[in-house]
């Protein structure tokens, strides 16, 4: 509903708030249960969803006081997730080489490399965004759409990480582990207002100037 509603209108805000709250609850509970079960990959997916939800909301709000501090915390979380993905990649390659079967880890190595770059790009973008004083509204809307698309994708991906291997077997696990990431650009595209997707002039109800975000 938030995607279909007119962006910036009452229906968009209310449905978006409900959507964010439900995703946040699902991501938080997924993190708790995953850590209790020792499912680190699922916990990371839940943390990524929480990052996307939080940064997606904060991106379109004025960054003052506590909200600015929370934005920096979320940016640091993205950087930590990037380091975790890279560290998992290195450890997997070392363990695979030690076991004499490094080829079996290749699908995961490629996926972890992509995740490391994705988290790193998000952290770098957050750092650049937060250091700027005023940011154009169109750029903030794009960031908002991408972060919520990431969160929605992780909500889909987290249960697959846990339940796909027992059902479909370990051989197909990389497809379920990394495949949903393809949804990010599609969700982000349709989450944007039509005028912004087509690079048209914004309607009169959208302020075309730069919003104060210091």
Biotite code that builds the C-alpha atoms (Angstrom):
import biotite.structure as struc

atoms = struc.array([
    struc.Atom([0.000, 0.000, 0.000], chain_id="A", res_id=1, res_name="UNK", atom_name="CA", element="C"),
    struc.Atom([2.860, 2.384, 0.829], chain_id="A", res_id=2, res_name="UNK", atom_name="CA", element="C"),
    struc.Atom([4.315, 1.786, -2.652], chain_id="A", res_id=3, res_name="UNK", atom_name="CA", element="C"),
    struc.Atom([0.992, 2.337, -4.433], chain_id="A", res_id=4, res_name="UNK", atom_name="CA", element="C"),
    struc.Atom([-0.088, 5.413, -2.447], chain_id="A", res_id=5, res_name="UNK", atom_name="CA", element="C"),
    struc.Atom([0.831, 8.940, -3.502], chain_id="A", res_id=6, res_name="UNK", atom_name="CA", element="C"),
    struc.Atom([4.255, 9.640, -2.036], chain_id="A", res_id=7, res_name="UNK", atom_name="CA", element="C"),
    struc.Atom([4.118, 12.167, 0.775], chain_id="A", res_id=8, res_name="UNK", atom_name="CA", element="C"),
    struc.Atom([0.346, 11.866, 1.201], chain_id="A", res_id=9, res_name="UNK", atom_name="CA", element="C"),
    struc.Atom([-1.430, 10.805, 4.429], chain_id="A", res_id=10, res_name="UNK", atom_name="CA", element="C"),
    struc.Atom([-2.069, 7.259, 3.176], chain_id="A", res_id=11, res_name="UNK", atom_name="CA", element="C"),
    struc.Atom([1.585, 6.840, 2.247], chain_id="A", res_id=12, res_name="UNK", atom_name="CA", element="C"),
    struc.Atom([2.781, 8.033, 5.648], chain_id="A", res_id=13, res_name="UNK", atom_name="CA", element="C"),
    struc.Atom([0.336, 5.931, 7.675], chain_id="A", res_id=14, res_name="UNK", atom_name="CA", element="C"),
    struc.Atom([0.747, 2.757, 5.647], chain_id="A", res_id=15, res_name="UNK", atom_name="CA", element="C"),
    struc.Atom([4.511, 3.298, 5.633], chain_id="A", res_id=16, res_name="UNK", atom_name="CA", element="C"),
    struc.Atom([4.555, 3.636, 9.410], chain_id="A", res_id=17, res_name="UNK", atom_name="CA", element="C"),
    struc.Atom([2.566, 0.414, 9.773], chain_id="A", res_id=18, res_name="UNK", atom_name="CA", element="C"),
    struc.Atom([4.828, -1.326, 7.270], chain_id="A", res_id=19, res_name="UNK", atom_name="CA", element="C"),
    struc.Atom([7.977, -0.138, 9.066], chain_id="A", res_id=20, res_name="UNK", atom_name="CA", element="C"),
    struc.Atom([6.624, -1.164, 12.470], chain_id="A", res_id=21, res_name="UNK", atom_name="CA", element="C"),
    struc.Atom([5.676, -4.659, 11.291], chain_id="A", res_id=22, res_name="UNK", atom_name="CA", element="C"),
    struc.Atom([9.038, -5.149, 9.547], chain_id="A", res_id=23, res_name="UNK", atom_name="CA", element="C"),
    struc.Atom([10.889, -3.867, 12.597], chain_id="A", res_id=24, res_name="UNK", atom_name="CA", element="C"),
    struc.Atom([9.053, -6.300, 14.880], chain_id="A", res_id=25, res_name="UNK", atom_name="CA", element="C"),
    struc.Atom([9.742, -9.206, 12.508], chain_id="A", res_id=26, res_name="UNK", atom_name="CA", element="C"),
    struc.Atom([13.426, -8.279, 12.173], chain_id="A", res_id=27, res_name="UNK", atom_name="CA", element="C"),
    struc.Atom([13.944, -7.815, 15.914], chain_id="A", res_id=28, res_name="UNK", atom_name="CA", element="C"),
    struc.Atom([12.305, -11.136, 16.807], chain_id="A", res_id=29, res_name="UNK", atom_name="CA", element="C"),
    struc.Atom([14.273, -12.862, 14.022], chain_id="A", res_id=30, res_name="UNK", atom_name="CA", element="C"),
    struc.Atom([17.513, -11.531, 15.517], chain_id="A", res_id=31, res_name="UNK", atom_name="CA", element="C"),
    struc.Atom([16.605, -12.734, 19.009], chain_id="A", res_id=32, res_name="UNK", atom_name="CA", element="C"),
    struc.Atom([15.545, -16.239, 17.954], chain_id="A", res_id=33, res_name="UNK", atom_name="CA", element="C"),
    struc.Atom([18.468, -16.578, 15.530], chain_id="A", res_id=34, res_name="UNK", atom_name="CA", element="C"),
    struc.Atom([21.018, -15.720, 18.200], chain_id="A", res_id=35, res_name="UNK", atom_name="CA", element="C"),
    struc.Atom([19.391, -18.193, 20.595], chain_id="A", res_id=36, res_name="UNK", atom_name="CA", element="C"),
    struc.Atom([19.619, -20.913, 17.936], chain_id="A", res_id=37, res_name="UNK", atom_name="CA", element="C"),
    struc.Atom([23.126, -19.953, 16.844], chain_id="A", res_id=38, res_name="UNK", atom_name="CA", element="C"),
    struc.Atom([21.945, -18.940, 13.342], chain_id="A", res_id=39, res_name="UNK", atom_name="CA", element="C"),
    struc.Atom([24.438, -16.130, 12.792], chain_id="A", res_id=40, res_name="UNK", atom_name="CA", element="C"),
    struc.Atom([23.541, -15.601, 9.124], chain_id="A", res_id=41, res_name="UNK", atom_name="CA", element="C"),
    struc.Atom([19.865, -15.128, 9.989], chain_id="A", res_id=42, res_name="UNK", atom_name="CA", element="C"),
    struc.Atom([20.781, -12.712, 12.785], chain_id="A", res_id=43, res_name="UNK", atom_name="CA", element="C"),
    struc.Atom([22.889, -10.665, 10.357], chain_id="A", res_id=44, res_name="UNK", atom_name="CA", element="C"),
    struc.Atom([19.965, -10.573, 7.944], chain_id="A", res_id=45, res_name="UNK", atom_name="CA", element="C"),
    struc.Atom([17.717, -9.313, 10.739], chain_id="A", res_id=46, res_name="UNK", atom_name="CA", element="C"),
    struc.Atom([20.247, -6.638, 11.688], chain_id="A", res_id=47, res_name="UNK", atom_name="CA", element="C"),
    struc.Atom([20.422, -5.567, 8.055], chain_id="A", res_id=48, res_name="UNK", atom_name="CA", element="C"),
    struc.Atom([16.636, -5.200, 7.977], chain_id="A", res_id=49, res_name="UNK", atom_name="CA", element="C"),
    struc.Atom([16.728, -3.094, 11.145], chain_id="A", res_id=50, res_name="UNK", atom_name="CA", element="C"),
    struc.Atom([19.437, -0.936, 9.574], chain_id="A", res_id=51, res_name="UNK", atom_name="CA", element="C"),
    struc.Atom([17.350, -0.432, 6.427], chain_id="A", res_id=52, res_name="UNK", atom_name="CA", element="C"),
    struc.Atom([14.222, 0.453, 8.385], chain_id="A", res_id=53, res_name="UNK", atom_name="CA", element="C"),
    struc.Atom([15.995, 2.836, 10.732], chain_id="A", res_id=54, res_name="UNK", atom_name="CA", element="C"),
    struc.Atom([18.055, 4.614, 8.099], chain_id="A", res_id=55, res_name="UNK", atom_name="CA", element="C"),
    struc.Atom([15.096, 4.731, 5.727], chain_id="A", res_id=56, res_name="UNK", atom_name="CA", element="C"),
    struc.Atom([13.062, 6.598, 8.338], chain_id="A", res_id=57, res_name="UNK", atom_name="CA", element="C"),
    struc.Atom([15.869, 8.886, 9.513], chain_id="A", res_id=58, res_name="UNK", atom_name="CA", element="C"),
    struc.Atom([16.832, 9.807, 5.957], chain_id="A", res_id=59, res_name="UNK", atom_name="CA", element="C"),
    struc.Atom([13.614, 11.786, 5.453], chain_id="A", res_id=60, res_name="UNK", atom_name="CA", element="C"),
    struc.Atom([13.685, 13.435, 8.869], chain_id="A", res_id=61, res_name="UNK", atom_name="CA", element="C"),
    struc.Atom([15.725, 16.366, 10.111], chain_id="A", res_id=62, res_name="UNK", atom_name="CA", element="C"),
    struc.Atom([18.997, 15.111, 11.558], chain_id="A", res_id=63, res_name="UNK", atom_name="CA", element="C"),
    struc.Atom([19.147, 16.910, 14.897], chain_id="A", res_id=64, res_name="UNK", atom_name="CA", element="C"),
    struc.Atom([20.213, 15.742, 18.331], chain_id="A", res_id=65, res_name="UNK", atom_name="CA", element="C"),
    struc.Atom([19.287, 12.146, 19.058], chain_id="A", res_id=66, res_name="UNK", atom_name="CA", element="C"),
    struc.Atom([18.206, 11.396, 15.486], chain_id="A", res_id=67, res_name="UNK", atom_name="CA", element="C"),
    struc.Atom([21.611, 12.435, 14.179], chain_id="A", res_id=68, res_name="UNK", atom_name="CA", element="C"),
    struc.Atom([23.345, 10.195, 16.743], chain_id="A", res_id=69, res_name="UNK", atom_name="CA", element="C"),
    struc.Atom([21.108, 7.281, 15.763], chain_id="A", res_id=70, res_name="UNK", atom_name="CA", element="C"),
    struc.Atom([21.977, 7.868, 12.107], chain_id="A", res_id=71, res_name="UNK", atom_name="CA", element="C"),
    struc.Atom([25.686, 7.599, 12.880], chain_id="A", res_id=72, res_name="UNK", atom_name="CA", element="C"),
    struc.Atom([25.087, 4.419, 14.893], chain_id="A", res_id=73, res_name="UNK", atom_name="CA", element="C"),
    struc.Atom([23.280, 2.841, 11.956], chain_id="A", res_id=74, res_name="UNK", atom_name="CA", element="C"),
    struc.Atom([26.045, 3.927, 9.589], chain_id="A", res_id=75, res_name="UNK", atom_name="CA", element="C"),
    struc.Atom([28.566, 2.255, 11.923], chain_id="A", res_id=76, res_name="UNK", atom_name="CA", element="C"),
    struc.Atom([26.393, -0.888, 11.884], chain_id="A", res_id=77, res_name="UNK", atom_name="CA", element="C"),
    struc.Atom([26.603, -0.999, 8.075], chain_id="A", res_id=78, res_name="UNK", atom_name="CA", element="C"),
    struc.Atom([30.395, -0.702, 8.303], chain_id="A", res_id=79, res_name="UNK", atom_name="CA", element="C"),
    struc.Atom([30.535, -3.531, 10.859], chain_id="A", res_id=80, res_name="UNK", atom_name="CA", element="C"),
    struc.Atom([28.364, -5.731, 8.649], chain_id="A", res_id=81, res_name="UNK", atom_name="CA", element="C"),
    struc.Atom([30.762, -5.085, 5.769], chain_id="A", res_id=82, res_name="UNK", atom_name="CA", element="C"),
    struc.Atom([33.718, -6.126, 7.918], chain_id="A", res_id=83, res_name="UNK", atom_name="CA", element="C"),
    struc.Atom([31.814, -9.219, 9.067], chain_id="A", res_id=84, res_name="UNK", atom_name="CA", element="C"),
    struc.Atom([31.115, -10.271, 5.471], chain_id="A", res_id=85, res_name="UNK", atom_name="CA", element="C"),
    struc.Atom([34.748, -9.772, 4.474], chain_id="A", res_id=86, res_name="UNK", atom_name="CA", element="C"),
    struc.Atom([35.958, -11.606, 7.570], chain_id="A", res_id=87, res_name="UNK", atom_name="CA", element="C"),
    struc.Atom([33.605, -14.523, 6.859], chain_id="A", res_id=88, res_name="UNK", atom_name="CA", element="C"),
    struc.Atom([34.901, -14.607, 3.293], chain_id="A", res_id=89, res_name="UNK", atom_name="CA", element="C"),
    struc.Atom([38.524, -14.815, 4.425], chain_id="A", res_id=90, res_name="UNK", atom_name="CA", element="C"),
    struc.Atom([37.799, -17.442, 7.078], chain_id="A", res_id=91, res_name="UNK", atom_name="CA", element="C"),
    struc.Atom([35.824, -19.549, 4.618], chain_id="A", res_id=92, res_name="UNK", atom_name="CA", element="C"),
    struc.Atom([38.589, -19.455, 2.043], chain_id="A", res_id=93, res_name="UNK", atom_name="CA", element="C"),
    struc.Atom([41.215, -20.404, 4.634], chain_id="A", res_id=94, res_name="UNK", atom_name="CA", element="C"),
    struc.Atom([39.137, -23.254, 6.039], chain_id="A", res_id=95, res_name="UNK", atom_name="CA", element="C"),
    struc.Atom([38.251, -24.489, 2.551], chain_id="A", res_id=96, res_name="UNK", atom_name="CA", element="C"),
    struc.Atom([41.886, -24.470, 1.525], chain_id="A", res_id=97, res_name="UNK", atom_name="CA", element="C"),
    struc.Atom([42.834, -26.318, 4.705], chain_id="A", res_id=98, res_name="UNK", atom_name="CA", element="C"),
    struc.Atom([40.194, -28.963, 4.057], chain_id="A", res_id=99, res_name="UNK", atom_name="CA", element="C"),
    struc.Atom([41.417, -29.421, 0.492], chain_id="A", res_id=100, res_name="UNK", atom_name="CA", element="C"),
    struc.Atom([38.093, -28.382, -1.085], chain_id="A", res_id=101, res_name="UNK", atom_name="CA", element="C"),
    struc.Atom([38.162, -24.633, -1.687], chain_id="A", res_id=102, res_name="UNK", atom_name="CA", element="C"),
    struc.Atom([35.935, -25.010, -4.758], chain_id="A", res_id=103, res_name="UNK", atom_name="CA", element="C"),
    struc.Atom([32.928, -25.903, -2.609], chain_id="A", res_id=104, res_name="UNK", atom_name="CA", element="C"),
    struc.Atom([33.077, -22.467, -1.025], chain_id="A", res_id=105, res_name="UNK", atom_name="CA", element="C"),
    struc.Atom([33.165, -20.527, -4.304], chain_id="A", res_id=106, res_name="UNK", atom_name="CA", element="C"),
    struc.Atom([29.381, -19.719, -4.440], chain_id="A", res_id=107, res_name="UNK", atom_name="CA", element="C"),
    struc.Atom([29.484, -18.432, -0.876], chain_id="A", res_id=108, res_name="UNK", atom_name="CA", element="C"),
    struc.Atom([32.739, -16.560, -1.539], chain_id="A", res_id=109, res_name="UNK", atom_name="CA", element="C"),
    struc.Atom([31.169, -14.686, -4.437], chain_id="A", res_id=110, res_name="UNK", atom_name="CA", element="C"),
    struc.Atom([28.048, -13.932, -2.434], chain_id="A", res_id=111, res_name="UNK", atom_name="CA", element="C"),
    struc.Atom([29.992, -12.756, 0.615], chain_id="A", res_id=112, res_name="UNK", atom_name="CA", element="C"),
    struc.Atom([32.122, -10.535, -1.616], chain_id="A", res_id=113, res_name="UNK", atom_name="CA", element="C"),
    struc.Atom([28.928, -8.966, -2.991], chain_id="A", res_id=114, res_name="UNK", atom_name="CA", element="C"),
    struc.Atom([27.513, -8.514, 0.516], chain_id="A", res_id=115, res_name="UNK", atom_name="CA", element="C"),
    struc.Atom([30.762, -6.958, 1.726], chain_id="A", res_id=116, res_name="UNK", atom_name="CA", element="C"),
    struc.Atom([30.722, -4.465, -1.133], chain_id="A", res_id=117, res_name="UNK", atom_name="CA", element="C"),
    struc.Atom([27.007, -3.762, -0.622], chain_id="A", res_id=118, res_name="UNK", atom_name="CA", element="C"),
    struc.Atom([27.395, -3.050, 3.093], chain_id="A", res_id=119, res_name="UNK", atom_name="CA", element="C"),
    struc.Atom([30.556, -1.047, 2.416], chain_id="A", res_id=120, res_name="UNK", atom_name="CA", element="C"),
    struc.Atom([28.805, 1.074, -0.218], chain_id="A", res_id=121, res_name="UNK", atom_name="CA", element="C"),
    struc.Atom([25.922, 1.707, 2.170], chain_id="A", res_id=122, res_name="UNK", atom_name="CA", element="C"),
    struc.Atom([28.294, 2.722, 4.979], chain_id="A", res_id=123, res_name="UNK", atom_name="CA", element="C"),
    struc.Atom([30.258, 5.029, 2.671], chain_id="A", res_id=124, res_name="UNK", atom_name="CA", element="C"),
    struc.Atom([27.054, 6.591, 1.358], chain_id="A", res_id=125, res_name="UNK", atom_name="CA", element="C"),
    struc.Atom([25.808, 7.114, 4.921], chain_id="A", res_id=126, res_name="UNK", atom_name="CA", element="C"),
    struc.Atom([29.108, 8.738, 5.937], chain_id="A", res_id=127, res_name="UNK", atom_name="CA", element="C"),
    struc.Atom([28.971, 11.149, 3.001], chain_id="A", res_id=128, res_name="UNK", atom_name="CA", element="C"),
    struc.Atom([25.286, 11.873, 3.584], chain_id="A", res_id=129, res_name="UNK", atom_name="CA", element="C"),
    struc.Atom([25.656, 12.565, 7.298], chain_id="A", res_id=130, res_name="UNK", atom_name="CA", element="C"),
    struc.Atom([28.616, 14.891, 6.805], chain_id="A", res_id=131, res_name="UNK", atom_name="CA", element="C"),
    struc.Atom([26.596, 17.154, 4.516], chain_id="A", res_id=132, res_name="UNK", atom_name="CA", element="C"),
    struc.Atom([24.578, 19.983, 5.949], chain_id="A", res_id=133, res_name="UNK", atom_name="CA", element="C"),
    struc.Atom([21.695, 20.302, 3.494], chain_id="A", res_id=134, res_name="UNK", atom_name="CA", element="C"),
    struc.Atom([20.675, 17.515, 1.120], chain_id="A", res_id=135, res_name="UNK", atom_name="CA", element="C"),
    struc.Atom([18.378, 17.790, -1.890], chain_id="A", res_id=136, res_name="UNK", atom_name="CA", element="C"),
    struc.Atom([14.973, 16.267, -1.277], chain_id="A", res_id=137, res_name="UNK", atom_name="CA", element="C"),
    struc.Atom([15.204, 14.077, -4.382], chain_id="A", res_id=138, res_name="UNK", atom_name="CA", element="C"),
    struc.Atom([18.383, 12.467, -3.077], chain_id="A", res_id=139, res_name="UNK", atom_name="CA", element="C"),
    struc.Atom([16.807, 11.864, 0.314], chain_id="A", res_id=140, res_name="UNK", atom_name="CA", element="C"),
    struc.Atom([13.822, 10.175, -1.330], chain_id="A", res_id=141, res_name="UNK", atom_name="CA", element="C"),
    struc.Atom([16.132, 7.880, -3.304], chain_id="A", res_id=142, res_name="UNK", atom_name="CA", element="C"),
    struc.Atom([18.011, 6.924, -0.140], chain_id="A", res_id=143, res_name="UNK", atom_name="CA", element="C"),
    struc.Atom([14.711, 6.328, 1.631], chain_id="A", res_id=144, res_name="UNK", atom_name="CA", element="C"),
    struc.Atom([13.501, 3.998, -1.140], chain_id="A", res_id=145, res_name="UNK", atom_name="CA", element="C"),
    struc.Atom([16.758, 2.018, -1.335], chain_id="A", res_id=146, res_name="UNK", atom_name="CA", element="C"),
    struc.Atom([16.992, 1.479, 2.438], chain_id="A", res_id=147, res_name="UNK", atom_name="CA", element="C"),
    struc.Atom([13.400, 0.299, 2.694], chain_id="A", res_id=148, res_name="UNK", atom_name="CA", element="C"),
    struc.Atom([13.896, -1.954, -0.334], chain_id="A", res_id=149, res_name="UNK", atom_name="CA", element="C"),
    struc.Atom([16.896, -3.483, 1.449], chain_id="A", res_id=150, res_name="UNK", atom_name="CA", element="C"),
    struc.Atom([14.823, -4.042, 4.598], chain_id="A", res_id=151, res_name="UNK", atom_name="CA", element="C"),
    struc.Atom([11.966, -5.655, 2.673], chain_id="A", res_id=152, res_name="UNK", atom_name="CA", element="C"),
    struc.Atom([14.424, -7.943, 0.885], chain_id="A", res_id=153, res_name="UNK", atom_name="CA", element="C"),
    struc.Atom([15.993, -9.035, 4.162], chain_id="A", res_id=154, res_name="UNK", atom_name="CA", element="C"),
    struc.Atom([12.565, -9.850, 5.609], chain_id="A", res_id=155, res_name="UNK", atom_name="CA", element="C"),
    struc.Atom([12.159, -12.259, 2.677], chain_id="A", res_id=156, res_name="UNK", atom_name="CA", element="C"),
    struc.Atom([15.721, -13.590, 2.885], chain_id="A", res_id=157, res_name="UNK", atom_name="CA", element="C"),
    struc.Atom([15.954, -14.262, 6.627], chain_id="A", res_id=158, res_name="UNK", atom_name="CA", element="C"),
    struc.Atom([13.484, -17.195, 6.809], chain_id="A", res_id=159, res_name="UNK", atom_name="CA", element="C"),
    struc.Atom([14.959, -18.698, 3.631], chain_id="A", res_id=160, res_name="UNK", atom_name="CA", element="C"),
    struc.Atom([18.389, -18.812, 5.263], chain_id="A", res_id=161, res_name="UNK", atom_name="CA", element="C"),
    struc.Atom([16.932, -20.841, 8.122], chain_id="A", res_id=162, res_name="UNK", atom_name="CA", element="C"),
    struc.Atom([14.406, -23.100, 6.390], chain_id="A", res_id=163, res_name="UNK", atom_name="CA", element="C"),
    struc.Atom([15.648, -23.546, 2.797], chain_id="A", res_id=164, res_name="UNK", atom_name="CA", element="C"),
    struc.Atom([18.528, -26.019, 3.470], chain_id="A", res_id=165, res_name="UNK", atom_name="CA", element="C"),
    struc.Atom([16.443, -28.693, 5.251], chain_id="A", res_id=166, res_name="UNK", atom_name="CA", element="C"),
    struc.Atom([13.756, -28.530, 2.555], chain_id="A", res_id=167, res_name="UNK", atom_name="CA", element="C"),
    struc.Atom([15.723, -28.025, -0.653], chain_id="A", res_id=168, res_name="UNK", atom_name="CA", element="C"),
    struc.Atom([19.151, -29.334, 0.348], chain_id="A", res_id=169, res_name="UNK", atom_name="CA", element="C"),
    struc.Atom([22.480, -27.664, 0.940], chain_id="A", res_id=170, res_name="UNK", atom_name="CA", element="C"),
    struc.Atom([23.422, -27.623, -2.763], chain_id="A", res_id=171, res_name="UNK", atom_name="CA", element="C"),
    struc.Atom([20.748, -25.022, -3.584], chain_id="A", res_id=172, res_name="UNK", atom_name="CA", element="C"),
    struc.Atom([21.339, -22.954, -0.446], chain_id="A", res_id=173, res_name="UNK", atom_name="CA", element="C"),
    struc.Atom([23.467, -20.206, -2.106], chain_id="A", res_id=174, res_name="UNK", atom_name="CA", element="C"),
    struc.Atom([20.556, -19.386, -4.426], chain_id="A", res_id=175, res_name="UNK", atom_name="CA", element="C"),
    struc.Atom([18.240, -18.803, -1.456], chain_id="A", res_id=176, res_name="UNK", atom_name="CA", element="C"),
    struc.Atom([20.965, -17.073, 0.565], chain_id="A", res_id=177, res_name="UNK", atom_name="CA", element="C"),
    struc.Atom([21.862, -14.459, -2.070], chain_id="A", res_id=178, res_name="UNK", atom_name="CA", element="C"),
    struc.Atom([19.083, -14.631, -4.677], chain_id="A", res_id=179, res_name="UNK", atom_name="CA", element="C"),
    struc.Atom([16.592, -12.315, -2.927], chain_id="A", res_id=180, res_name="UNK", atom_name="CA", element="C"),
    struc.Atom([19.132, -9.465, -3.116], chain_id="A", res_id=181, res_name="UNK", atom_name="CA", element="C"),
    struc.Atom([18.115, -9.113, -6.775], chain_id="A", res_id=182, res_name="UNK", atom_name="CA", element="C"),
    struc.Atom([14.814, -7.674, -5.514], chain_id="A", res_id=183, res_name="UNK", atom_name="CA", element="C"),
    struc.Atom([16.448, -4.529, -4.086], chain_id="A", res_id=184, res_name="UNK", atom_name="CA", element="C"),
    struc.Atom([16.602, -2.410, -7.276], chain_id="A", res_id=185, res_name="UNK", atom_name="CA", element="C"),
    struc.Atom([13.097, -3.449, -8.354], chain_id="A", res_id=186, res_name="UNK", atom_name="CA", element="C"),
    struc.Atom([11.497, -2.618, -5.001], chain_id="A", res_id=187, res_name="UNK", atom_name="CA", element="C"),
    struc.Atom([13.418, 0.665, -4.801], chain_id="A", res_id=188, res_name="UNK", atom_name="CA", element="C"),
    struc.Atom([12.324, 1.628, -8.313], chain_id="A", res_id=189, res_name="UNK", atom_name="CA", element="C"),
    struc.Atom([8.616, 1.146, -7.640], chain_id="A", res_id=190, res_name="UNK", atom_name="CA", element="C"),
    struc.Atom([8.895, 2.747, -4.197], chain_id="A", res_id=191, res_name="UNK", atom_name="CA", element="C"),
    struc.Atom([9.963, 6.046, -5.774], chain_id="A", res_id=192, res_name="UNK", atom_name="CA", element="C"),
    struc.Atom([7.412, 8.631, -6.876], chain_id="A", res_id=193, res_name="UNK", atom_name="CA", element="C"),
    struc.Atom([6.588, 8.442, -10.564], chain_id="A", res_id=194, res_name="UNK", atom_name="CA", element="C"),
    struc.Atom([8.005, 11.891, -11.281], chain_id="A", res_id=195, res_name="UNK", atom_name="CA", element="C"),
    struc.Atom([11.324, 10.932, -9.693], chain_id="A", res_id=196, res_name="UNK", atom_name="CA", element="C"),
    struc.Atom([11.523, 7.576, -11.503], chain_id="A", res_id=197, res_name="UNK", atom_name="CA", element="C"),
    struc.Atom([11.182, 9.329, -14.834], chain_id="A", res_id=198, res_name="UNK", atom_name="CA", element="C"),
    struc.Atom([13.387, 12.294, -13.896], chain_id="A", res_id=199, res_name="UNK", atom_name="CA", element="C"),
    struc.Atom([10.511, 14.727, -14.358], chain_id="A", res_id=200, res_name="UNK", atom_name="CA", element="C"),
    struc.Atom([9.942, 18.021, -12.570], chain_id="A", res_id=201, res_name="UNK", atom_name="CA", element="C"),
    struc.Atom([8.454, 17.475, -9.084], chain_id="A", res_id=202, res_name="UNK", atom_name="CA", element="C"),
    struc.Atom([4.823, 18.430, -8.496], chain_id="A", res_id=203, res_name="UNK", atom_name="CA", element="C"),
    struc.Atom([4.062, 21.650, -6.670], chain_id="A", res_id=204, res_name="UNK", atom_name="CA", element="C"),
    struc.Atom([3.465, 19.901, -3.350], chain_id="A", res_id=205, res_name="UNK", atom_name="CA", element="C"),
    struc.Atom([7.116, 18.759, -3.315], chain_id="A", res_id=206, res_name="UNK", atom_name="CA", element="C"),
    struc.Atom([9.606, 21.437, -2.332], chain_id="A", res_id=207, res_name="UNK", atom_name="CA", element="C"),
    struc.Atom([12.237, 21.522, -5.073], chain_id="A", res_id=208, res_name="UNK", atom_name="CA", element="C"),
    struc.Atom([14.747, 23.374, -2.929], chain_id="A", res_id=209, res_name="UNK", atom_name="CA", element="C"),
    struc.Atom([17.267, 21.892, -0.519], chain_id="A", res_id=210, res_name="UNK", atom_name="CA", element="C"),
    struc.Atom([15.943, 20.837, 2.872], chain_id="A", res_id=211, res_name="UNK", atom_name="CA", element="C"),
    struc.Atom([17.857, 21.913, 5.947], chain_id="A", res_id=212, res_name="UNK", atom_name="CA", element="C"),
    struc.Atom([19.175, 18.701, 7.480], chain_id="A", res_id=213, res_name="UNK", atom_name="CA", element="C"),
    struc.Atom([21.924, 19.928, 9.751], chain_id="A", res_id=214, res_name="UNK", atom_name="CA", element="C"),
])
